[in-house]
């Protein structure tokens, strides 16, 4: 298992923490999942006549639809690809990371295959 050392904010007690690559790739989805659970609890304890009730319902529906769409997208991408050498390569996980170098931050898309770890950068185009 691959581990990554991550720098914490300056005001944190620990200057660095060690996380697995898998945990880092799941972190954004974990946040959405936790927010969905919080919205569900808020909605459960909010009276139906409260002005925010409908807004909470909409937010919960959007959040749940987002998580469902991620689950649906993962399955089709898990098909194996045969490499020129005849080896089967399968996408295991993918996600975004922020590369910190000197004083700049760059968004990277990381793909974990069964036999390969690929880090891609966003290419700027004239169109956007």
FIGU-751355 format. One record per residue (C-alpha): y, z, x; residue in three letters. Coordinates in steps of 0.05 Angstrom, whole numbers, plus 5000, padded with zeros to 4 digits. Last residue first. Layout:
BEGIN
YZXala...
This chain:
BEGIN
554545744777unk555844994772unk558044944845unk551645274867unk550245934902unk542946024921unk540046704902unk535546984956unk528046994956unk523147514985unk515847314983unk510047784995unk503347415003unk495847484993unk495147734921unk502247534906unk508347994905unk514847644889unk521547944908unk528147694880unk533947904926unk540948134908unk545448234969unk549448844988unk554348845046unk556749375095unk551649315150unk545649045112unk543549295043unk538548855007unk538448994932unk531748894899unk529548474839unk522648404809unk515848074815unk508748314806unk501548064817unk502447314822unk495747014839unk493546594899unk486546284902unk484945994970unk483145254977unk487145145041unk492444755003unk493445364958unk490145434890unk494545774839unk491646324794unk494546454725unk498247114720unk504646774698unk502246694626unk501047454619unk507747704647unk512247354597unk509347714536unk510248404568unk517448234586unk518747994515unk516148644486unk520749054530unk526748644508unk524748684435unk524249444441unk531149484472unk534249034419unk530949424362unk533150094392unk540349844400unk540449584329unk537750244301unk542750634342unk548350204314unk545850314243unk545751074252unk552551114287unk556651224223unk552051794201unk549151704131unk542051634157unk542652304193unk541252264268unk535452664296unk530152114294unk535351604317unk536952014378unk529552084395unk528351334389unk534651194431unk532151674484unk525351324485unk528650644492unk533050894548unk526851134585unk523550454577unk529950094600unk530150544661unk522850434676unk523949684673unk529249724727unk524650174771unk518349754766unk519549354829unk521449974867unk515150344846unk510849744867unk514149714935unk512250444945unk517750944955unk520251355014unk526751735008unk532751755054unk538852205065unk536052785026unk541153264996unk545152714962unk552752644972unk552052035017unk548051644965unk540651554981unk537751065031unk531050765013unk524950755058unk519650255034unk512250355029unk506849815026unk500050005000unk
